[in-house]
Amino acid sequence: MKLKFLAQIYIKNAKSFPVHLERIVHTAEDAPPVHSHDFNELFFVVHGRAAHYFEGKTYPLYTNDVVMIRPGEYHAFYIEPGQQLEIINCLFLPHIFEESWIPLIDRENSISSFLIRPLLNKHEEFHPRLSLGKQQSERVKQVLEQLMTEYEENRAYALSIMQMKLSELLMLIIRFHEEDQIRQQMPAHRPSERMVMLRGIQRYMEENYEQKLNIEMLARSYGFSGRHLKRLFKQETGMTITEMSHHIRVEKAKLLLAQTKEPIVAIAGRVGYEDPSFFSRLFARKVKCSPGKYREQVNKS
C-alpha cells in the first residue's frame, strides 16, 4: 500500500507558517517507502547518491542534484547498503506565494508556472531533476542554508524573509534550468569524452574515499599522464584532485561525527587519514571548528 504524508505532520501551522526545512541523512535502513504528500517538496542533494523512484520509474540521483516533487506525486529513495544520501529538504504549501507583493517580483508568473510543471525536459523522460554545476550548487545551497537559519531561529519577520528567500531559490532554479535547456538545444552541446571521464573519476573518488588515491594509476587507466589529468581536473572542476579528495573525506567525516559515537581517531582512519592530527587540522581549516566541536554543535541541534 502506498503512503500519503500529510502537511500537518511537518507543518504545524499551515496558515501562518506554511513551510518546513530540515537537513536529513538517509540510509538504506531508514529511507522512507514509496509515498506521496499534499505539499510541495524541493530537495537538494548535499552528498551521496541513490536511485530515485518517481511515478513508476527509477532515475539516478547524485551530489548537487535538485528535485521538485508536487502534491500527489509518488516517489522514494533506493540507497545501497553502506551508502548515505544527505539532503536539504524544503517542504511548503502553495499558498505561501499568494501574498499580494509576489507579482511585483515575479512579473512573468515564472513561479506559478514552475509549480505546475517543474523542471520539464523535452529531450528526456520526465523527471523533475536538475543537475547543478559547482557554482550553481554553491548558490542554491547558500540560499537553502539561509532559509534554514530563518526557519530554526524564527525571529521577527522570519516568514516574510523566508517567502523572499524561497522566491529567490525557485527563480534561481528556473534560471539554471532554462540555461540548461538552451545549452541542450545547441547542436554542438554534447558531453565531451573529457567531461564524462572527469565525472567518472569524481564518482570513483566518492565511492572509494577511504582508500589512498594513486593519481598516476588513475591517470594511466584513462590514457593520460598524472600531470595532464591534474591540469584537466583543475580546469573543469575548479579544484585540484587533492582538494576534491579532502572535500569528499571531510563531508563523510561530518556524517560520521553526527551519526556515530566513534572516537575521532577512528573516524580519521575510516575516511582515509592515517594521521589523526593531520585530519583534525584539515577538518578545522575546512569546517572552521575542530571535529570534537562540530560533533558537540550537531548533537546540541
Secondary structure, DSSP 4 states (H G I P E B T S, - for coil): --EEE-HHHH-S-TTT--EEEEEEEEETTT---SEEESSEEEEEEEEE-EEEEETTEEEEE-TTEEEEE-TT--EEEE--TT-EEEEEEEEE-GGGG-STTHHHH-TT-HHHHHHHSTT--TTS----EEE--HHHHHHHHHHHHHHHHHHHH--TTHHHHHHHHHHHHHHHHHHHHHHHHHHHHSTT----HHHHHHHHHHHHHHHSTTSPP-HHHHHHHTT--HHHHHHHHHHHHSS-HHHHHHHHHHHHHHHHHHH----HHHHHHHTT-S-HHHHHHHHHHHHSS-HHHHHHHHHH-
